[in-house]
Amino acid sequence: MIRLIAITRDVSPAIAACELTHLAREPIDLNRAKEQHRAYEKVLERLGCVIERLPADAQMPDAVFVEDTAIVFDEIAVITRPGAESRRSETPAVASALSRHRTLVHIEEPGTIDGGDVLVVGHVVFVGRTSRTNDAGLDQLRRALTPFGYSVVPASVRGCLHLKSAITALDDRTLLTNRRWIADQQFAGFELVDFGSSESMAANIVRVGSGLLYASSFPRTLEHLERRGYSVTTVDVSELAKAEGAVTCCSLIFAVER
Ligand code: GLY
């Protein structure tokens, strides 16, 4: 029997001191952020996940964005070396949780990778070259994945924090995109959908089993997705978005056999 696990991490009491790259700092209501995070976990449960929640840490403002600390494949889990030095202490707790489910491979210095820069679609692994992910990290990831038949494809990104701020998968063939932040030709072989609206952060969506989890802040894009027949569950993550996080950032979702 296949079961879906979602690793999450509680919102840090220090989230107001999070890293910010493209956003101006705004006050974050901690209680509201925690409520939104719990609601996000509840949706994951409704979509079939068993939650493995790690505790918050007052020394790790960004740790709720657990996606950046690891990339989980069917065969292995890659523990990243996050591009922001302030985030490197986040990885041991995630590695410990993942070691119960997968063999681990670690990205080593001088490599850096944030999981937010890695978009896995079947056996194609797009890796955004950003301020958080460098070529040494990309090469280490490629070496780790080559034995398992994955192809690692570098992608340039401009104007946003991570590759997955600009593009995520709706299914195995279709990618939801903000074309202003990526170069189309890098994703040859996939259908790119960009609804061209004013909702610039709307390209981040997360697949959960056969469902899709999406932020409630993008009603126009949601309407387009539903018109195309996608089944989308929304959740309000507006407080977490002030910390430059999105729906993919708050979980590591993978299948296990039980
Ligand atoms: N605040 C999320 C990040 O910069 O990694």
Residues whose N, C-alpha, C, O or C-beta is under 5 A from the ligand:
A	BS01	LIG	C18 E19 L20 D62 A243 E244
